[in-house]
Amino acid sequence: MSNIIIQAAPSLLEKMKVHYQPSLMDKIPQGGIFVAKTNNCTITAYRSGKVMFQGKNNEEEAAKWGNVEPAKPSIASKAKTSGADLPANIANMSFIGSDEVGTGDYFGPITVVSAYVRKEQIPLLKELGVKDSKDLTDPQIMKIAKDLLTVIPYSLLKLQNEKYNRLQASGMSQGKMKAILHNQALIHLLKKISPEEPEGILIDQFVEANTYFRHIQGQKEICKKNVYFSTKGESIHIAVAAASILARYAFVKAMDDLSAEAGFTLPKGAGQQVDQAAAKLIKLKGEASLHHFTKMHFANTEKAKKLV
């Protein structure tokens, strides 16, 4: 049975969220706005405007909201690259992978990791269970990450929310922040493994290659040699999957620390449960505390204030 996808304008997404309010789920994927589960259909809405309907009555449910089109798995699952073409045998080469976590989360920092995997280590990482972190639970990630920390060189950077909010308020886009963090992590890792050099570097693509390099113009050092960009990077080289796991591990630990500071568990994502947690935080610690705990420009801030 094919999934059904529609493209919805922001106003329609708001209407849908209100309509499915009684069926909303707590767990929301990265980049998601809401997940609702009815008796015969699961509805997942993304910030891109795409809404996916899965289940027995998906066509009937989707038809309530507009024109529907079946998802095309072969196309949807295909990675998109920009910049230089990927080497034909990239999966078996010694590569640095670079990925980030936390960009779509209201609470917690952005964590960026670059990780170096030599080709002879690839079987070991597969044995450890390294794969796309989105397919792993947090406990699995914590277990695998602790093994990875001892077997591969890596560089970890965290952008705490106080600095994130200052940069954002000054006009810097989140895309530029991420590009600068990736570049810095790569420079640190290349120095760490020197004089050894990787056969290439794969960044899990969040912007086109030319935009990425425009973002990092003016940095003291710029990593440009054999740098490749592709979406779904974790399916192209295991080094990106390893970087993703380590970045998630660092993010989960940071969330645990923030929760301890807050005095209650802070939820991940940017859904309704996050609005409620932010409202609770305002009541306990004041509105000014949001600068430390959250990405202030997210819509959750105003929603939390209204709840208070």
C-alpha positions in Angstrom: 0.0 0.0 0.0 1.4 3.4 -1.1 1.7 6.3 1.3 -0.1 9.4 0.3 1.5 12.9 0.3 0.0 16.3 -0.1 1.6 19.7 -0.2 -0.1 22.1 2.3 0.2 25.8 2.8 1.0 27.1 6.4 -2.7 28.1 6.9 -3.9 24.6 6.0 -1.3 23.0 8.2 -2.7 25.0 11.2 -6.2 23.9 10.3 -5.1 20.3 10.1 -3.3 20.5 13.5 -6.5 21.9 15.1 -8.6 19.2 13.4 -6.3 16.4 14.6 -5.8 17.9 18.1 -7.5 14.9 19.9 -5.2 12.4 18.1 -1.8 14.2 18.3 1.1 12.0 19.3 4.0 13.1 21.6 6.8 11.8 19.3 7.6 14.0 16.4 10.3 13.4 13.8 13.0 15.9 13.1 11.6 18.6 10.8 8.0 17.6 11.8 5.2 19.8 13.0 2.9 17.1 14.3 2.0 13.5 14.1 -1.6 12.3 14.6 -2.9 8.8 14.8 -6.6 8.0 14.0 -8.1 4.5 14.0 -6.9 3.7 10.4 -4.4 6.3 9.5 -1.2 8.1 10.7 -0.8 11.7 9.6 2.7 13.3 9.7 3.1 17.0 8.8 6.5 18.5 8.1 7.7 22.1 8.1 8.4 21.8 4.3 4.6 21.7 3.9 4.5 18.0 3.0 1.9 15.9 4.8 2.1 12.1 4.7 -0.9 9.8 5.2 -0.1 6.2 6.1 -2.5 3.3 6.8 -5.7 1.6 5.6 -7.8 4.8 5.1 -5.0 7.1 3.9 -6.6 8.0 0.6 -9.9 8.9 2.2 -8.2 10.9 5.0 -5.9 12.7 2.6 -8.8 13.6 0.2 -10.3 15.7 3.0 -7.5 18.2 2.5 -6.7 18.4 -1.2 -5.2 16.7 -4.2 -3.3 13.6 -3.4 -0.3 11.9 -5.0 1.1 8.4 -4.1 4.6 8.6 -2.7 7.3 7.3 -5.0 9.7 5.3 -2.8 12.3 4.9 -5.5 12.5 8.6 -6.1 12.0 9.7 -2.5 14.7 7.5 -1.2 17.3 8.7 -3.8 20.0 10.8 -2.4 20.6 14.3 -3.9 24.1 15.6 -4.3 25.5 19.0 -5.2 29.0 20.1 -6.0 31.5 17.4 -7.2 30.2 14.0 -8.2 30.6 11.3 -5.6 33.4 8.7 -6.2 32.0 5.5 -7.6 33.4 3.3 -4.8 32.8 5.9 -2.0 31.3 3.4 0.4 34.6 1.4 0.6 36.9 4.4 1.0 38.5 6.0 4.0 36.2 9.0 4.6 35.3 11.7 7.1 31.6 12.1 7.6 30.0 15.2 9.0 26.4 15.6 10.4 24.4 17.7 12.9 21.6 17.2 15.3 19.3 19.5 17.2 18.4 22.1 14.5 14.7 21.3 14.7 14.6 21.1 18.5 13.3 24.0 20.5 15.2 22.9 23.6 18.9 22.0 23.6 22.0 22.9 21.5 22.9 22.2 17.9 25.6 19.5 18.0 27.9 18.9 15.0 30.2 15.9 14.7 32.8 15.1 12.0 34.1 11.5 12.3 36.8 9.7 10.4 36.4 6.0 9.4 39.3 4.2 7.7 38.2 1.6 5.1 39.5 -1.2 7.2 37.3 -0.1 10.1 34.0 -0.3 8.1 33.3 -4.0 8.9 33.8 -3.3 12.6 31.4 -0.3 12.6 28.8 -2.5 10.9 29.3 -5.1 13.6 28.8 -2.4 16.3 25.4 -1.6 14.7 26.3 1.7 13.1 23.5 2.9 10.8 21.2 6.0 10.4 20.6 7.4 13.9 16.9 8.0 12.9 16.5 4.2 12.9 17.9 3.8 16.4 16.4 4.5 19.8 18.2 6.8 22.2 19.3 3.8 24.4 20.8 2.1 21.3 22.5 5.3 20.3 24.1 5.7 23.8 25.4 2.1 23.7 26.8 2.4 20.1 28.3 5.8 20.7 30.2 4.7 23.8 31.9 2.1 21.5 32.5 4.6 18.7 34.2 7.0 21.1 37.0 4.5 21.6 37.6 3.4 18.0 37.4 6.4 15.6 38.8 9.9 15.7 36.1 12.6 15.8 35.5 16.3 16.5 32.4 17.5 18.4 31.1 21.1 18.5 28.1 22.3 20.5 26.3 25.6 19.8 24.6 26.5 23.1 21.4 28.4 22.9 22.7 31.7 24.4 25.1 32.0 21.6 22.6 30.7 19.0 20.1 33.3 20.1 22.7 36.1 19.9 23.8 35.1 16.4 20.2 34.6 15.2 19.2 38.1 16.6 22.2 39.6 14.7 20.7 38.3 11.4 22.7 35.1 11.0 20.7 32.2 9.5 20.7 28.8 11.0 22.1 27.5 7.7 25.1 29.7 8.1 25.6 28.7 11.7 25.6 25.0 10.7 28.0 25.6 7.8 30.5 27.4 10.1 30.2 24.6 12.7 30.8 21.9 10.1 33.8 23.7 8.7 35.3 24.2 12.2 34.7 20.5 13.1 36.4 19.3 9.9 39.4 21.6 10.4 39.8 20.3 14.0 39.5 16.6 12.9 42.0 17.0 10.0 44.5 18.4 12.4 43.8 15.6 14.9 44.5 12.8 12.3 47.4 14.7 10.5 49.7 13.7 8.7 47.1 11.1 7.6 44.6 12.4 5.1 41.2 11.0 4.3 40.3 10.0 0.7 37.4 12.4 1.0 34.9 14.2 3.2 31.1 13.8 3.0 28.8 16.4 4.6 25.2 15.4 5.0 23.8 18.0 2.7 21.6 20.8 4.3 22.3 23.4 1.6 23.7 23.4 -1.9 27.5 23.2 -2.1 27.9 26.8 -3.4 25.7 28.1 -0.6 27.7 26.2 2.0 31.0 27.7 0.8 29.4 31.2 0.6 28.4 30.8 4.2 31.9 30.1 5.4 33.6 32.9 3.4 35.7 34.9 5.8 36.6 32.0 8.1 40.3 31.9 9.1 40.6 28.4 7.7 38.4 26.7 5.1 38.2 23.0 4.4 37.7 22.6 0.6 39.8 19.6 -0.5 37.8 16.6 -1.6 34.6 17.8 0.1 31.4 16.2 -1.2 27.7 16.9 -0.3 24.8 14.6 -0.4 21.4 14.2 1.3 20.9 10.8 3.0 24.7 10.8 3.6 24.4 8.0 6.2 23.3 5.6 3.4 26.3 6.6 1.3 29.1 6.2 3.7 29.1 4.8 7.2 31.3 7.7 8.5 28.2 10.0 8.2 26.1 7.5 10.1 28.8 7.4 12.8 28.9 11.2 13.0 25.1 11.3 13.2 25.2 8.8 16.2 27.9 10.7 18.0 26.0 14.0 17.4 22.8 12.5 18.7 24.6 11.1 21.7 26.0 14.5 22.6 22.6 16.1 22.1 20.8 13.6 24.3 23.4 14.1 27.1 23.0 17.9 26.7 19.2 17.5 27.0 19.6 15.4 30.2 21.8 18.2 31.7 19.3 20.9 30.7 16.4 18.8 32.2 18.3 18.5 35.4 18.7 22.3 35.5 15.0 22.8 34.7 13.9 20.4 37.4 11.8 18.3 35.0 12.2 16.4 31.7 12.4 18.7 28.7 10.9 17.1 25.5 12.6 16.9 22.2 11.3 18.3 19.0 9.0 21.4 18.6 5.5 20.1 19.1 2.7 20.8 21.5 4.3 19.1 24.4 7.3 21.4 23.9 4.9 24.5 24.2 3.6 23.1 27.5 7.1 22.5 28.8 8.2 26.0 27.9 5.2 27.5 29.6 6.1 25.5 32.7 9.7 26.7 32.5 8.5 30.3 32.3 6.4 29.8 35.5 9.3 28.2 37.3 12.2 30.3 36.2 10.9 33.3 34.4 10.7 34.3 30.7 14.4 35.3 30.6 15.4 31.6 31.2 14.3 30.8 27.7 17.4 32.4 26.3 19.5 29.7 28.1 17.2 26.7 27.4 15.6 27.4 23.9 16.0 28.7 20.4 14.0 31.8 21.0 12.8 32.5 17.4 10.9 29.3 17.2 7.1 29.7 17.2 7.0 27.7 20.5 8.1 30.9 22.4 4.9 32.8 21.6 2.7 29.7 22.1 4.3 29.2 25.5 3.7 32.8 26.5 0.0 32.5 25.5 -0.3 29.3 27.6 1.2 31.1 30.6 
